[in-house]
Amino acid sequence: MPIDLGMEWTDRLERVDALAVSKKISAEDRSHLAALPEVVVLTHLILDPPTSALDPKELYLATTAC
């Protein structure tokens, strides 16, 4: 069954826009977050890695929660 990416991205963008912090982020960056949430999460983990050892399951859930 094909996925309607337009509808999925619109839903993601609405969820991002609902956050108070989104008002401080440019519309272009909010669009990137909605379209590529996995890249944003992985970039965050690379640039600011956890300081303590995480349970692999918790890390997986954190990276797939977007």
C-alpha positions as CSV (number, residue, x, y, z in Angstrom):
1,M,0.0,0.0,0.0
2,P,1.6,3.3,-1.0
3,I,2.2,5.9,1.7
4,D,0.8,9.4,1.2
5,L,3.9,11.3,2.0
6,G,2.3,14.7,1.5
7,M,-0.3,13.9,4.2
8,E,2.4,12.5,6.5
9,W,4.6,15.5,6.2
10,T,1.7,17.9,6.7
11,D,0.8,16.0,9.9
12,R,4.4,16.1,11.1
13,L,4.6,19.9,10.3
14,E,1.4,20.5,12.3
15,R,2.9,18.6,15.3
16,V,6.2,20.7,15.0
17,D,4.2,24.0,14.7
18,A,2.2,23.1,17.8
19,L,5.4,23.3,19.9
20,A,6.1,26.6,21.6
21,V,9.8,26.4,20.7
22,S,8.9,26.2,16.9
23,K,8.2,30.0,16.9
24,K,12.0,30.5,17.3
25,I,12.8,28.2,14.3
26,S,12.6,29.3,10.7
27,A,9.9,27.9,8.4
28,E,12.5,26.3,6.3
29,D,14.1,24.5,9.3
30,R,10.6,23.4,10.5
31,S,10.0,21.9,7.0
32,H,13.3,20.0,7.2
33,L,12.3,18.7,10.6
34,A,9.0,17.5,9.3
35,A,10.4,15.9,6.2
36,L,13.6,14.4,7.7
37,P,13.0,13.8,11.4
38,E,15.4,10.8,11.5
39,V,18.3,13.0,10.2
40,V,17.6,15.7,12.8
41,V,17.6,13.1,15.6
42,L,20.8,11.4,14.4
43,T,22.5,14.8,13.9
44,H,21.7,15.8,17.4
45,L,23.1,12.5,18.7
46,I,26.3,13.0,16.8
47,L,26.8,16.6,17.8
48,D,25.7,16.2,21.4
49,P,26.2,12.5,22.3
50,P,24.7,11.3,25.6
51,T,27.1,11.6,28.5
52,S,26.0,8.4,30.2
53,A,25.5,4.9,28.8
54,L,22.0,4.5,27.5
55,D,20.0,1.3,27.3
56,P,20.0,0.3,23.6
57,K,16.2,0.0,23.7
58,E,15.8,3.5,25.2
59,L,18.1,4.9,22.5
60,Y,16.1,3.1,19.8
61,L,12.8,4.5,21.1
62,A,14.3,8.0,21.3
63,T,15.4,7.9,17.7
64,T,12.2,6.5,16.4
65,A,9.8,8.7,18.4
66,C,9.6,11.5,15.8
